[in-house]
């Protein structure tokens, strides 16, 4: 999942202890779940909108169309497949943490 990531950041994370990585994960999850962040994203997102989202399996950005919205997730149709994808809302331009619903 290192595709497109800053090599210096990856190097620093590679040297971090497991505890430090766990702490960082907890901080990031809290930040992504921040209601203000989610509201800001949802304000600018609508059904039928084309968005780009991160596929964590390979670190690639994908195109999809918003077909449903939940509290902290959007349901997408991935452009290259007929699959539906659930993704956490995390930025104005992209959704992340994908889970397929085949």
Secondary structure as GFF3:
##gff-version 3
##sequence-region A 1 102
A	DSSP	alpha_helix	7	15	.	.	.	ID=ss1
A	DSSP	alpha_helix	18	32	.	.	.	ID=ss2
A	DSSP	alpha_helix	35	43	.	.	.	ID=ss3
A	DSSP	beta_strand	50	55	.	.	.	ID=ss4
A	DSSP	beta_strand	60	69	.	.	.	ID=ss5
A	DSSP	beta_strand	73	78	.	.	.	ID=ss6
A	DSSP	beta_strand	84	89	.	.	.	ID=ss7
A	DSSP	beta_strand	94	101	.	.	.	ID=ss8
###
